[in-house]
Amino acid sequence: MEPNTVQSEGGLNVTLTIRLLMHSKEVGSIIGKKGETVKKMREDSNARINISEGNCPERIVTITGPTDAIFKAFAMIAYKFEEDIINSMSNSQATSKPPVTLRLVVPASQCGSLIGKGGSKIKEMRESTGAQVQVAGDMLPNSTERAVTISGAPEAIIQCVKQICVVMLESPPKGATIPYRPKPATAPVIFSAGHVRADTLTALATANLSLLLQHQPLPAYTIQGQYAIPHPDLTKLHQLAMQQTPFTSLGQTTPAFPGVDAGSQASTHELTIPNDLIGCIIGRQGTKINEIRQMSGAQIKIANAMEGSSDRQITITGTPANISLAQYLINARFRDVAAMWTDPSTMTTS
């Protein structure tokens, strides 16, 4: 969340961004036939409701707007889920109505404040709203976020969400947050010899990008407010994302990627990246390169720009597994950036 801590008469007047984790069936209910349901939710609540793309078992629903708009959107979603439960009961033998359940995605650094000392805060929220609230003990895969599950009647859920928002506004996230991104339901192919094919992993990383590049050519710039934002060269992005990533045999584990051999001797690998694409890897204030370092366990150094050179040198140091993971994450970053520029409506500052 990125709160704007402005107070107004009668309560908070802030702009919030809240992320929800939903199953595909739940997302289908929110979207509705020909998108009519989500369109009505957007119009009636005045909140921005965006749903992540991809053929994934889980999707991220992002709700952004003033607090009143956020709570209206949550109310509409909660009542829609209750309607779905009632409809499903008419076709089953069930006699008791199950509760509505929503899953928020919250930076792990804020979860302590939601729980409170000795669990006091979460107990208070349960008692005052009547909703059940559970904070996951483990972070979601490849992220620094946790799932916060809220169950109960729609009215209880809305009151609970209001209290959670207040706590999160009072205790902003600490440090950089690595957001959870659901993955497609496709696993790498593992062979009996204990090796994973590099071309399989590369194909997974670049399949969507190859489809994106089949679109019509993009204009050189996107106008945002008073600024003309240059588009990166998607051809270069595609070439970089297609670079082979030599994964080693599976064996011991690393914290970020279970099943990858971490016991090999350290070595060094160099990559050459065009100057005009280096920002894709570094990210705003170095957030993206720091994520890649943390998730891969590799040391990554980016050389200063040399006069007269159109390229920058990236040096990756670590075990072969660390290096391979770092390369894979860099390639995936190019894929994400290409997707963002192909669909400017999904563009965020990164």
Rosetta blueprint (number, residue, H / E / L):
1 M L
2 E L
3 P L
4 N L
5 T L
6 V L
7 Q E
8 S E
9 E L
10 G L
11 G E
12 L E
13 N L
14 V L
15 T E
16 L E
17 T E
18 I E
19 R E
20 L E
21 L E
22 M E
23 H E
24 S H
25 K H
26 E H
27 V H
28 G H
29 S H
30 I H
31 I H
32 G L
33 K H
34 K H
35 G H
36 E H
37 T H
38 V H
39 K H
40 K H
41 M H
42 R H
43 E H
44 D H
45 S H
46 N L
47 A L
48 R E
49 I E
50 N E
51 I E
52 S L
53 E L
54 G L
55 N L
56 C L
57 P L
58 E E
59 R E
60 I E
61 V E
62 T E
63 I E
64 T E
65 G E
66 P E
67 T H
68 D H
69 A H
70 I H
71 F H
72 K H
73 A H
74 F H
75 A H
76 M H
77 I H
78 A H
79 Y H
80 K H
81 F H
82 E H
83 E H
84 D H
85 I H
86 I H
87 N H
88 S H
89 M H
90 S L
91 N L
92 S L
93 Q L
94 A L
95 T L
96 S L
97 K L
98 P L
99 P L
100 V E
101 T E
102 L E
103 R E
104 L E
105 V E
106 V E
107 P E
108 A H
109 S H
110 Q H
111 C H
112 G H
113 S H
114 L H
115 I H
116 G L
117 K H
118 G H
119 G H
120 S H
121 K H
122 I H
123 K H
124 E H
125 M H
126 R H
127 E H
128 S H
129 T H
130 G L
131 A L
132 Q E
133 V E
134 Q E
135 V E
136 A L
137 G L
138 D L
139 M L
140 L L
141 P L
142 N L
143 S L
144 T L
145 E E
146 R E
147 A E
148 V E
149 T E
150 I E
151 S E
152 G E
153 A L
154 P H
155 E H
156 A H
157 I H
158 I H
159 Q H
160 C H
161 V H
162 K H
163 Q H
164 I H
165 C H
166 V H
167 V H
168 M H
169 L H
170 E H
171 S L
172 P L
173 P L
174 K L
175 G L
176 A L
177 T L
178 I L
179 P L
180 Y L
181 R L
182 P L
183 K L
184 P L
185 A L
186 T L
187 A L
188 P L
189 V L
190 I E
191 F L
192 S L
193 A L
194 G L
195 H L
196 V E
197 R L
198 A H
199 D H
200 T H
201 L H
202 T H
203 A H
204 L H
205 A H
206 T H
207 A H
208 N H
209 L H
210 S H
211 L H
212 L H
213 L L
214 Q L
215 H L
216 Q L
217 P L
218 L L
219 P L
220 A L
221 Y E
222 T E
223 I E
224 Q E
225 G L
226 Q L
227 Y E
228 A E
229 I E
230 P E
231 H L
232 P L
233 D L
234 L H
235 T H
236 K H
237 L H
238 H H
239 Q H
240 L H
241 A H
242 M L
243 Q L
244 Q L
245 T L
246 P L
247 F L
248 T L
249 S L
250 L E
251 G L
252 Q L
253 T L
254 T L
255 P L
256 A L
257 F L
258 P L
259 G L
260 V E
261 D L
262 A L
263 G L
264 S L
265 Q L
266 A L
267 S E
268 T E
269 H E
270 E E
271 L E
272 T E
273 I E
274 P E
275 N H
276 D H
277 L H
278 I H
279 G H
280 C H
281 I H
282 I H
283 G L
284 R H
285 Q H
286 G H
287 T H
288 K H
289 I H
290 N H
291 E H
292 I H
293 R H
294 Q H
295 M H
296 S H
297 G L
298 A L
299 Q E
300 I E
301 K E
302 I E
303 A L
304 N L
305 A L
306 M L
307 E L
308 G L
309 S L
310 S L
311 D E
312 R E
313 Q E
314 I E
315 T E
316 I E
317 T E
318 G E
319 T L
320 P H
321 A H
322 N H
323 I H
324 S H
325 L H
326 A H
327 Q H
328 Y H
329 L H
330 I H
331 N H
332 A H
333 R H
334 F H
335 R H
336 D H
337 V H
338 A H
339 A H
340 M H
341 W H
342 T H
343 D L
344 P H
345 S H
346 T H
347 M L
348 T L
349 T L
350 S L
